[in-house]
Amino acid sequence: RWSFYMRNALYRNIPIYIGLGGLLISFIVCFVYYSIQPTFYNYFWISVIVFSTVISVFCGLWIKNIIYYAYKDPLTDLFNRRYLYEKLESELKRLNRSKTALSLVIIDIDHFKRVNDKYGHLAGDKLLTRISEVFKANSREIDTIARWGGEEFAIILPDTDSQGALKYAERLRKAIEKSEKCFGVTVCIGVATTDKPIAIDILFAEADKALFQAKSVRNKVVGANFPLCEI
């Protein structure tokens, strides 16, 4: 799947690889033609090589952008729901081979509509961006942070048990509550953890249930019962 390349050097260097491919093909075509017509040689073939290489690089950039926008949220630069589900599916399958746990964190901004009503929708967009920066600053490289939709976010925590996930979620909650850049908003967080390869829908349902309990209080972290049911 293309999502594999989002964290891969191949994805980052697609324009270079495709450009080198175009250069190699140009050289092969020129070499073959020159072998057939050894007396025929001019600047036309040099132009062909340069032109095909440049076109290949631009094609590589175009392909890279297509992949990027297929799996990224344009506002926050976080992963989107599509990538989140593919990544979560991959991590759950990995639990078959590992002895670790996997945690899913769902976050909802408290009274987000009030920010839009009071400061405007541009301020709401800025708030989403700033909260995303808080997530990035408090997460590991192996964690997957995604905008789940609207003012809701989801984070996949590999190799993280329920206690570790709850501590992480509480750290996020406090960081946003104390941040001067987040318009004084707070967040509710639901956490679900499994050490078995359960269905994605079950994991999301448990995390969402915990989030619903947190929203009844506001500015709170709630964890689902652990361990979750095995399918």
QUITAQUI-V614697 format. One record per backbone hydrogen bond with DSSP energy under -0.5 kcal/mol. CO is the residue of the C=O (numbers start at 1). NH is the residue of the N-H. If there is no record, write none. Layout:
BEGIN
co=CO nh=NH
co=CO nh=NH
END
This chain:
BEGIN
co=1 nh=4
co=2 nh=5
co=3 nh=6
co=4 nh=7
co=5 nh=8
co=8 nh=12
co=9 nh=13
co=11 nh=14
co=13 nh=17
co=14 nh=18
co=15 nh=19
co=16 nh=20
co=17 nh=21
co=18 nh=22
co=19 nh=23
co=20 nh=24
co=21 nh=25
co=22 nh=26
co=23 nh=27
co=24 nh=28
co=25 nh=29
co=26 nh=30
co=27 nh=31
co=28 nh=32
co=29 nh=33
co=30 nh=34
co=31 nh=35
co=32 nh=36
co=33 nh=37
co=37 nh=40
co=39 nh=41
co=42 nh=45
co=42 nh=46
co=43 nh=47
co=44 nh=48
co=45 nh=49
co=46 nh=50
co=47 nh=51
co=48 nh=52
co=49 nh=53
co=50 nh=54
co=51 nh=55
co=52 nh=56
co=53 nh=57
co=54 nh=58
co=55 nh=59
co=56 nh=60
co=57 nh=61
co=58 nh=62
co=59 nh=63
co=60 nh=64
co=61 nh=65
co=62 nh=66
co=63 nh=67
co=64 nh=68
co=65 nh=69
co=66 nh=70
co=67 nh=71
co=68 nh=71
co=68 nh=72
co=71 nh=80
co=72 nh=74
co=73 nh=77
co=78 nh=73
co=79 nh=147
co=80 nh=84
co=81 nh=85
co=82 nh=86
co=83 nh=87
co=84 nh=88
co=85 nh=89
co=86 nh=90
co=87 nh=91
co=88 nh=92
co=89 nh=93
co=90 nh=94
co=91 nh=95
co=92 nh=95
co=93 nh=96
co=94 nh=97
co=94 nh=98
co=101 nh=160
co=102 nh=194
co=103 nh=157
co=104 nh=192
co=105 nh=155
co=106 nh=190
co=107 nh=153
co=108 nh=188
co=109 nh=112
co=111 nh=114
co=111 nh=115
co=112 nh=115
co=112 nh=116
co=113 nh=117
co=114 nh=118
co=115 nh=119
co=115 nh=120
co=116 nh=120
co=120 nh=124
co=121 nh=125
co=122 nh=126
co=123 nh=127
co=124 nh=128
co=125 nh=129
co=126 nh=130
co=127 nh=131
co=128 nh=132
co=129 nh=133
co=130 nh=134
co=131 nh=135
co=132 nh=136
co=133 nh=137
co=134 nh=138
co=136 nh=139
co=140 nh=143
co=143 nh=145
co=144 nh=156
co=145 nh=79
co=146 nh=148
co=146 nh=154
co=149 nh=152
co=151 nh=109
co=152 nh=148
co=152 nh=149
co=153 nh=107
co=154 nh=146
co=155 nh=105
co=155 nh=157
co=156 nh=144
co=156 nh=158
co=157 nh=103
co=157 nh=160
co=161 nh=165
co=162 nh=166
co=163 nh=167
co=164 nh=168
co=165 nh=169
co=166 nh=170
co=167 nh=171
co=168 nh=172
co=169 nh=173
co=170 nh=174
co=171 nh=175
co=172 nh=176
co=173 nh=177
co=174 nh=178
co=175 nh=179
co=179 nh=182
co=179 nh=184
co=182 nh=185
co=186 nh=110
co=188 nh=108
co=189 nh=222
co=190 nh=106
co=191 nh=224
co=192 nh=104
co=193 nh=228
co=194 nh=102
co=196 nh=198
co=199 nh=203
co=200 nh=204
co=201 nh=205
co=202 nh=206
co=203 nh=207
co=204 nh=208
co=205 nh=209
co=206 nh=210
co=207 nh=211
co=208 nh=212
co=209 nh=213
co=210 nh=214
co=211 nh=215
co=212 nh=216
co=213 nh=216
co=214 nh=217
co=214 nh=218
co=220 nh=189
co=222 nh=191
END
